[in-house]
Amino acid sequence: MTAPAPRGWSTWDVRTHTGMTHLPSGLAVRFGLLDAAGRPVFDGFTWRRGLVRLGHHTVDGSFAEVTVEADGVELRLTMAGGPGDELYVRGASAGTVVVDWPGKDGWRLDRAGDDLLIAPRNSAATVHDVGEVIERRRAAADAVRPRSGGRYRDAADALTRAVTWNTIHAPDLGRVLTPTSRDFVSAERQGFYGSWALHAWDTFFTGLVASLVDRDYARGILGQILPFADAAGMIPNRVSDERGTTWDRSQPPVGALTVLSAYLSGGLSDRTRDRALLEETFDALLAWHDWWPAHRVGPHGLLAWGSDPIEGDPESATLDRAKRESGLDDSPMYDEAAYDPATHTMDLADAGLNALHIADAEALAMMAELLGDAATAARLTAAAERTRARAAALFWDEAAQGYRNLRADGSHDPHVSPTLLYPLLGGFPDPATARHVADVLLQPGVLGGDRPLPSVARNDPGFAATYWRGRIWAPMAYLAVQGLRRYDLRDHSRAVSTALLELFLTEWEAHSAVRENYPAFDGEDLTGFQQRSDGLMAWGGLLAHLAFGELAEARPDGWRFAHPGEPAELAGLPLGDGRLTVRAGDRLVVTLDGAVLIDAAPGVVVSAYRRTPDEVSATVTGTGDARITDIEGGPQAVTVDGDTRHVQFVREGSHA
C-alpha cells in the first residue's frame, strides 16, 4: 500500500499550513488570527512571513502542529486528523483565533475555549475529547518518528517535516502528491504553478529523504512521476497542472541511484527490504536510462544536455532549455556553450551527466539482479564498463590534473563545480587518482572550506554566490559526497558532511527553514522571495541524510556503522526488520527494537553488516573490541588492532 491514502483529514490543500481538508468529501476548514486591524488572516502564513515553527506532522495527518504569527501575536495550532472523519483541534493564542468554516450538511463544528471539533453530526465524539485525543496522537506519533541527537541535534525532525508538510492532494488528478515544496508549486502562495507540479530529480531526492520517515510513503513519492514519462521513456523535467509538461527535456538521471539507496536502507538484508519498490519502478527507470544514449549523444559521442524541438513550443530546442535539463539552470559551466540543432544538445559534453548515467547503469544492474533479470544486469554492467573507460579518458584534463567538461573542438572547459566530483561516483579513476582529484577540488579556495561545495568553485570567474552561480545545493552535495564515499575518502566526506550539517541546522534553528539552497557566505540571509531560496524544500534534507551516513549507512554490500568522533544518535529508523537505533557515545551501540546488535569501541568500524533469520555477517576494521550479536542472540567478541576481521554466524542446520 502506498501511503498516505487519499482519505480522511490532513493538510491536503496546497494553499495552507493552518487548516485541514477532508477526503473524499472535500470539506475544508482553516484556522487563523485577527491582525492588528481586526482582519482575519488565514493563508498568509508561509516561510516568507508568518510561519514561526513547524511542528511534527505524521504521514497520514493524524497529528500535525504548527506555530504562526500575525502582527506579533502567535497561534500554536495542534490538529489531530488522519484517516477517520473527526478532526480535533487546539488553537492556543493570546490573540483572537478565527475559523473559516463553510458549513456542510451532515457535519458540525463544536467549540469550547481553545478546543474545536469538526465531525459528522452522528459522530459520538465531543469537543471535550480534544485534549485527550491530541495527547494520545502526539504520543503515538513520537513513538514512530525518526529522532536524532548529539551532533545531529534536531536534524531528523527538520528532515521529516520538510517532507510531510509538503504532501498535498491534487483534485484534478485525484491523487496524493509530495512536491518538493508546496509553496513553490502554488500560485496563491507566490509560487510558479497553479496548485501542483512535480520535477524529476526533485521527486527522486524527496523520495530518498522520505525513506528515513516511512517505507510505504517513500515508495509512493519515488514512483509518483513515473507515469508521466513519454513513449520513448523520457521522464520530463516538469509536469504541472497550469504549465503542462516539458516534453522537450528531462533532468539528471538520478532515479535508480535514489531508488536503490531507499531500498537498501529499508532492511538489514534483502529478506526484509521493500521488493515492491524495485518491482514498481524498474521498468520505467530502465526505459529512462536507455532514452539518454538514444537522444542525448553530443560531442565526441558523449552525453550532453539538450532540448528536443517540440511543435508549438518556440522556446524548445534552445540553449536555455538545454541548461534547464541539467537542473543547474544558470550555472557558469554553460556560459560559453552553444546549442547544436543537429544533435539537439549543447556543444559541450558534460562529465557529470556521463558519470551519473554510468552510476545509473550500475544501480539498475543491481536492481535487475535482485529481480532475477540476469540478462539485463549483464547488459547494463557491460555498457557501464565500456562507457566508463572511454569517458574517463576523454574528460581527463592533463593540464588541470582533473576531470573537465569537453568542448566540441576537443578542448576542456575551465569551469569547475561539484559535478566534477561525480566521476568518482561513476567510478572513473583509480584510488590514487580519486584521492588526488578530491584533494585538489576540496581546497578552501576551490570547493572546500567551512561552507563546502558551492555550486561553482570560489576561484571561478563566474562565481557570484547566487542561485546556481555559487549557492550550496543539497542534491549536488549529495552526489559529490557519494562519490567520495565510493572511494572511502572518509576524511573528506566526514569534513564536508559535518560542515553542511551545521549549515542545515543553523537555518533550521534560526528560521524553521529547510532550504532550496544554502548561503555560500556567513551572515547571508536567504529569507524573502527575492533571495530565490524556498524555505521548505524537501531536498534540503539531503544535507542531514549525508551527515547521518557517517554514523549509519546502507550500502550494496551491507550496512556500515562507525563512530563519528563525538556523541551522536539516530533512533527509530524504519526498517522491514523493526526500528533501528544507532548511538555513539563512550561506545558505538546499534539496536533493533531495543535488542543490541552491535556494541563496539569508538575506534571500530563495522561494515558489510547483514542480518537474516539464519545468518549474521560483518567485516570489522579499526582498533578496539566489538561484540556482535549472533543469530541465537548471544554476543560474540571480536577484537581488531589495525587489521580486518570477517565474521559470520550461521544458525545450525540452516542453508545460509
N, C-alpha and C positions, 0 to 999 in steps of 0.2 A: 504493500500500500504506500502511495506517495502522500507525504504529509506537507502542510495540513490539508484536510479535505475542505471543500468549499461549503461549509455549513456552520451554523451557529454564529456566535458573536466574536468579532475580532476587529482590529484596526484595518479593515479591508479597504476603506475609502482612501485613495491616494492623497486626498486633499487635507487630511487632518491627522494629527497625533492625539488629539484630545477628544476622541469620540470613538464609537464602535458602530458597526453595521451588522445586521443580522441577515444571514443567508439561509434559505433562499428567499425569504420574504422581502428583502431589500429595505426593511425598516432601519433608519439611521438616527442616531442621537448624538449630539455634540454638547460638550461642556466648555465653559469659558468664564470670563470675568468681565465686570464692568470696568471700563477705563476711567481716567480722571474726569472725562466729560460725561460720564454716565452712559456711554455707548457700549453695547456688548461686543466683546472680542472673542471670536470662536476659532478662526482659521489663520490668524496671524502668527502663530507660534511655529517658527521654523528655526533651523540652525543659523539663519541670518539675523533673527531677532526674536526674543521672547522665549526661546527654548533654553531653560536653565540646566536641566539634568534629565537624561533618560534613565529610567529605572529598568528593572528586569522585564522582559516580555517573553512569555513562553511561545513555542512554535504554534500552538493551537489557540492562543488568545485567552486561555483560562486564567491568566494573570498578566497584568501589564500596569506599569507605574511610571508616571512622568511628572516633572515639575516645570511649570511655565510661569511667566510673569507678564503683567501689563501695567505700565506706569509705576513700576516699583513694587507692586503688590503680587505676591506669589500665590499660585494654586498648586497644591500637591494632589494629583489625581490618581487614584488607585481603582482599577477596573478588573472585575472577575467575570469574564465571559466564557468563551470556549464553545464546545460542540452542542451544548444544551440551548434552551430557549430563554433562560433567565440571565439578566445582566445585573450584577451587583456593583455599585459604585460608591466610593467615598471621595468627596471633594473637600479637602481641608484648606481653608484660606482665611486670612484676616479681612479680605475684601468680600465682595458680593459674587457668589457663584451663580452663574446663569446656565440654563439648559435650553437647547434648541430641540424641542420635542414636537414633531409634526402631528402626532396622534395617529392612530390607525385602529380600525375596527378589530376587536378581539384582543387588544393589548391595553395594558395600564402602566402608568408611572406613579409610584408612591415615593414620598419624600419624608424623612424625619431628620431634621438637623442637617448634618453633613452627608447623610446616607441617602442613597436613591436605589430604587429597584425598578427595572423595566422587565415586564413578564407578561405572558399570556393571561387573559382575565381569569382563566380557570386554573391557573397555577396555584399550588398550595404555599409557595414561597411568600414571605413577608419582608417588609423593609427592615424589620428588627433582626433579620438573619444576616444582614450585610456584614457586620463586623466579624462574626464568627466564620462566615464563608470566605471572606478575604484573607483572614489569618490562616485558615486551613489551606487555601490555594497557595498562599505565599510559602508555607512550609513544604507543600508538595513540589512547588517549583524549585525551591532551594535544594531539595533532595536530589534533583537530577541535573541541575545546571552545571556546566563545567566551571571550575573555580581555579584561581591562581593566587600565589602568594610569594613572599620573599622578594627576590629581584624582579619578579613579574608583576608585583602589586595587583592591580585590578585589570590587567590586560585581557584576561578571559572574559570578564564582564563586558568590556568595551567591544571586543570581537563579536561576542554573541549579540549584543544589542544592535550593532550596525547591520546585522543580517535580519534578525527577527522583526525589527521595527520597519523594515523595508518590504515586508511581504504584503501584497495587496491583491485585490480581486479585479479582474478586467471584465466588466459586464458584457462587452461585445464579443469576447471570446468564450465567456462562461468558464474561465479558468483562474486558478490562483497562480500568481507570478511573483517572483522576487527579483525585481530590477536592482541594479547596484545602488540606486538611490531613488527614493520616492519623490524627493523634491526635484531632482534632476529631470525626471520624466513627466512632471506635472506643470502645465502651463499656468494653472491658477496659483502655483507656488513658485513663480518666476523660473520655471523650468523650460525645457526646449521642445516638449512634445505635448500631445493632448492630455492623455491620462495614463499612458503606459508606453514603454519602449524596452526592448531587450537589445543588448550589444553582445557580440560574440565572445570576445575574450573576457569582458566584464563578467558575463554569465558564468563562464567556467571557473574564474577565480572566486566568484561569490560562492559557487557550489563547493569549492575546495575549503573555503573558510567555514562553511556550514557543516562540513564533515566533522568538525570538532564539537558541534552542537547536537546533531541528531542525524543518524544514517539515512532514514527514510526522507527526511527533509532535504538533505544534500542530494540524494538521488533525483528528487523532483526538480531541483534547481539545475543540476548538471544536464538534465535532459530537456529542459524547457524550450531551448532554442532549436533543437534538432529537427522538429517537424517543419521548420521554415526553410530548410535547405532547398536549393533549386534542383532541377532534374539531373544536373551534372554532378551534384554532391556538394556544391559550394554553400557553406554556411555564411549568410550575409553579415556584413559589418553591423547592420542595424535593421530591426523591424519594429514598427510602431503603428499606433492607431492613426495618427494625424499625418505623419510624414512618410508613411509607407515603408517599403523595403529597398535597401541598397543592392539592387540586382547587379550592379557593375563591379562590386568589390566585396572582399571578405575582410578578415582580420587575422592577427597572428595565430598560427596553428598550435594552440596550447591545450586542445581538448583532451587528447589521450594522456598527456602528462598529468593533468589535473584529475581526470577520472581514475587513472591508475593510482595516484597518490591517495585519493579518497578511499579507494578500495583497500589498499594496503593498511591504512590506518584504522580500518574498521574491524580488525581482529588480530589475534596472536598467531593465526595460521589461516590457510585457505579454507579450512573447515568452518570457520566462524565468520569469514568475511562475506560481504554482500555481493554474491554472484549475480544477482539480478541487475546490479549497477552495470556490470560488464555486458550482460545479455541485452540490456535495453539501449546501450549506447554504441556498441562496437560497429555495427554495420554502417551507421551514419558517419562515425568518426573515420572509418576506413575509406568511405567514399570521399570524404573531405580531403583526407591525406592524398588520395590519388588525383584529386582535382588539381592540386598545385603544379605538378610537373606537366599536366596536360594543358594548363592555361597560363602559367606564370614563368616560363623559361625566358630569361633575358640575356644580357651579355655573357659571352663565353659558355653558353649552355647551362648557366647557373640560375637559381631562382631570384626573381626580383619582384618588388611590389608593383602592383598595376591597377588598372581600371579598364573594364571592357566597354565598348560603345553600346549604349542602350538607346533604342529608338524612342524619341520623345523626351530624352534626358540630355539637354545640351551641355550639362556640366560633367557628364561621364566622359571617359577616355581623355582625361586631363591629368596633369601633374598633381594638382591639388587633390584630386580623388585618389591617386596612387599613394600620396603621402598618408591619406586617411586610412588606407588599407593597412599601413604599418602600425596603426594605433598611436603613432608618435606625432601626428599632426604637423606641428611647426618646428620639428627638430632641425637643428643646423646641419645634421648629416645630409639633408636633402636640399640644401640651399642652392647648390650648383648643379643639381640633377636636371635632366630634361625628360620629357615623355616621348617614347618611341612608338608611333602609331602602328608600326609593322608588327611589333611584339605585344602591344598593349601593356607595356611595362615601362618603368624607369630605365634609363641607360646606365643604371648603377646596380650591380649585383650586390646583394645585401648579406653580409656574413652572419648576422643574427638570424635572418629568415632561414638561410640554409642550415644553420645549426639546429634551429627549432624543428625544422622538418625532419632532420635525421633523428633527433631525440623523440619526435612524434612516432617515427617508424619503429624505434626500439620499444617504446611503450606499447604500441599496437601489437608488436610481435609477442610481447609477454602476455597481453590480453588474449591474443589468438591461441597461444599455448594453453592458457588456463581454460579456454573454452573448447579445447580439443581440436583446433584447426591447425594442424602441424604444417600443412602446405602453405597457408597464408603466412604463418610465422616465419617459415623458411624464406619466402619471397621477400618479406619486409626486412629480415636480417641481412640478406644478401644485398638488397638495394642500399641499406644503410651503410654497409661496409664499403661498397663500391663508390657511392657518392661522397662519403666521408674522406676517403683518401684523396680524391680529386679536389674537393672543396678546401681541405686543409692546405694543400699545396698552392692553390690559386689565391686564396685570401691571405696567405702569409706575406708580409712585407718585410723583406730582409733589412732594409734600411731602418725601419721603425722597430724591428725586432718584436713584432706582434702582428695580430690579425687586423686587417683593414678592409673596408668595402672596396670593391673593384669596379673601376670605370670601364666603359666600353672601349676606350682607347688603350686599355691594358695597364694604366697607371692606378696606383692605390690612392683612395681618397684620404686626406689627412685628418678628417674629423674623428673625434674619439668620444664614445659613450659607453655605458654599461653593456650595450649589446655586443661589444667586442670581448666580453667575458662569456657570452653564450657559446662560442666554440668549445669551451670547456664542458658545457652541458651536452654538447653534441659529440664529445669525445675526440676532438681533433688532435690535440697534442699528446706527446709522451709526457710522463710525470715531470721530468725536469723542465721541459718547455712550459708546461702548465704553471709550475711554480714561478718561473721567470715572468710569464705574462701577468700573473696576479701581482707579483712584487712590483712590477713597473706601473701597472694601471692603478694600483691601490696606494700609490704615494699621495700624501696630503694635497699636493698641488694639482693632482690629476683627478682621480675618482675616490680617493680615500679621505682621511681626516675625521674630525668629530661629527661631521654630517656627511656620511659617505654615500657614494653612488648618486650624485646629482645626474640629471638626465643628459647632460653633456659635460665633458671634462672642464674643470675650472680654468685650465690654461688654453681652452679652445677659443678662438676669436668669436665664435657665435654664442659663448656663454653669456646669459643675461639674467639668470636666476628667476625667470618667469616661465610658467607653463612647461612645455617640453623643451625649453631652452635653458634648463638648469634646475628646476624644481626636482624634488626627490619623489619618485613614484614607486609605490609598493609592488606593482606587477613586474616592473623592470628589475627592482632589487631582488625580488623573489627568484627570478630566473637566473640572475647573475650569481646569487649565493648558492643556488642548487648546482651551478657549475663548479664552484669552489668545493662543495661537498663531494662531488663526484670524484675529485682527486684527493679527498681527505685533507684539504688545506684548512685545517680546523683553526689555526691561528688567525687566518684571515676571516673565515666565516664567523668565528666567535666574536672578533672585534667589530665586524660590520653589523652583525645582528644585534649585538649589545647596544651599539650606538643608535641604531634605528629603533630599537625598543624604547630607549629613553625619549627619543623624538616622538614616538607614538604616544607614550604615556603622558608626556608634557602637554600635548594638545588635548588629550582626553581629560586630564585632570583640570586644566585651565578652562576649556571651552565645551566639554562634553562632546568633542568632535573626533570622529574617525574620518580622516580626510581623503579627498580625491588625490591630493598631492601634498607634499610637506615642504616647509621652507628650507632653502639651502643656506640661509644665514640666520644667526642668532638674533632674536628680537623682532623678526618679521612677523607681523600679524596678518593671518590669512582670512580673518572673518570679513564678511561683506561680499556681495555679489561680484564686484569689480575685481576681486582678487583671483577669481577663476579657480577656486578650490572648494568644491562641495564639502559640506561639513559632516555628512553622514553617508559616506560611500563605503559599501561593504568591503571592497577590495583593499581598503586601507588596513583591514585586519590581517592581511598577509604579513605585515611587519611583526605582529605578535606571533603569528604562526611560525615565522622564521626563528624567532627567539626561542620558542618552545622546542624547536627541533634540536637545539643544543643540549637539552635535557632528555628528551624522548622523541625519537623519530622512527617512523615505519619506513623501511627500505625494502627493495626487492628481495634481498637475502634474509630479511628478518628485522626485528626491532633493534635499535641502538639506544642504550641508556648510558648517560655519562654525567658526572657531577660537573656543574658549570663553574665551580670555584667559589661560589657564595650561596647562601641559603636560597632555595627556590622550591616552588611547589606547583604541580598541576594535579588537579583532582577531578574525578568524575568524568573522565573521557569515555565517550560511548562506544564500546566495542561489542561485537556479537557475543563475546565471552562473558561480558559483565562491565562493571565500571572500573576503569584503570586509574590508579593514582601513583604519582611519582614524586617523592620528596627528597630533596638534597639538603642535608644538614651536617651533623657530625658524620653521618654515613648516607649512602645512596640507597633508598628503600623503594621498591616497586611492589604495589599490592593490587590484587584483583578482588573487588567486593570485600575488602578488608583482610584477605588472606595474603601473606607475604609470599612473593615470587622470587625476589632478589633482595639481598642485604649485602652491600659491598662498601669497602673503604673508598674514600673520595678519589683516590688515585687509580681506581679500577674502572675500565670501560667494558661494558657487556654489549656485544653486537651479535648480529645474526641470530637473535633470540626468537625461538618458535616454541609454541606450546600447543599440543593436541591432547585428547584424552589418553593417548597411548605413548606420547613421547615428549620430552623436553630436550632442546639442544641449544647451544650457545657457544660463542667464542669470547674468551676472557683475555684482555690485554691490560697493560699498565703495571702498576705496582700496588700490592696490598692483598688483602684477603676478601673473599666473597663467599656467600652462602646462597646457593641456587636450589630452590625447592624442586625436588624430583616429582615424578608423576604420582607417587604414593603420598605426597605431602611432607616428606622429610627433607630437611636442609642438608645439602651436600657441600662440603667445604672445598674451595678451590683457592690456591694461592699463586700469584704471579709476581715476578721480580724483573720486569722489563721484557719478559717473554710472552708467548701466546699459548693459551690452552684451549683446545676444543673439547667440549663436554657434551655427552649425550646420555640421557636416562630413558630407558625403554621399559614399558610395562611388560612383565614376564608373560610370555605366550602370545604377545601381540605381533602383528605383521609390520610394525613401523620400520 
